[in-house]
Amino acid sequence: MTKRDKLVQKILDMKPISSNDAEKILMYFGYSVVNREGSHITYGKLNKKHITLVVNKKEMKYYQIKLIQEAINE
């Protein structure tokens, strides 16, 4: 199992991840940075809803992990 697979499994299991890990996995699934304002970064993908994450915390919040999980499952 690769590091990326382990990270995806962590997200699917709703375990805490860092903002760097969140960015890596979103980039892997084809999302790109649409807007960067202070501590908020919005990621987007063609014909998909945008995901806005707050990145000034050590770990992502539950609702943010849920958004990333939904993006993976699409």
SVG drawing of the C-alpha trace seen along z (x, -y; Angstrom):
<svg xmlns="http://www.w3.org/2000/svg" viewBox="-21 -37 25 39">
<polyline fill="none" stroke="black" stroke-width="0.4" points="0.0,0.0 1.4,-3.4 1.5,-6.5 -1.3,-7.9 -3.4,-4.8 -2.8,-5.1 -3.8,-8.7 -7.0,-8.0 -7.8,-5.2 -7.3,-7.7 -9.7,-10.1 -12.3,-7.4 -11.9,-6.2 -12.5,-9.9 -9.2,-10.0 -7.5,-13.4 -5.3,-14.7 -3.1,-17.8 -3.9,-20.6 -0.9,-19.6 -2.2,-16.0 -5.6,-17.4 -4.0,-19.5 -2.0,-16.6 -5.0,-14.3 -7.2,-17.0 -4.5,-17.7 -4.2,-13.9 -7.9,-13.7 -7.7,-16.6 -8.6,-19.6 -6.7,-22.8 -6.4,-26.0 -9.1,-28.5 -8.8,-31.1 -6.5,-31.7 -7.6,-34.3 -5.7,-34.4 -6.3,-31.1 -9.0,-29.9 -8.1,-28.0 -10.8,-27.1 -10.2,-24.1 -12.1,-23.5 -12.5,-21.0 -14.3,-21.4 -18.1,-20.8 -17.7,-19.9 -18.6,-21.9 -15.8,-23.9 -14.3,-22.9 -13.1,-25.6 -10.7,-24.6 -9.4,-26.6 -5.7,-25.8 -4.4,-27.6 -5.1,-24.7 -2.9,-21.7 -5.7,-19.2 -8.6,-19.5 -12.1,-19.7 -14.6,-16.9 -16.8,-18.7 -13.7,-19.4 -12.7,-15.8 -16.2,-14.9 -16.0,-17.3 -12.8,-15.7 -14.3,-12.3 -17.2,-13.2 -14.7,-14.5 -12.9,-11.2 -16.2,-9.2 -17.3,-11.2"/>
</svg>
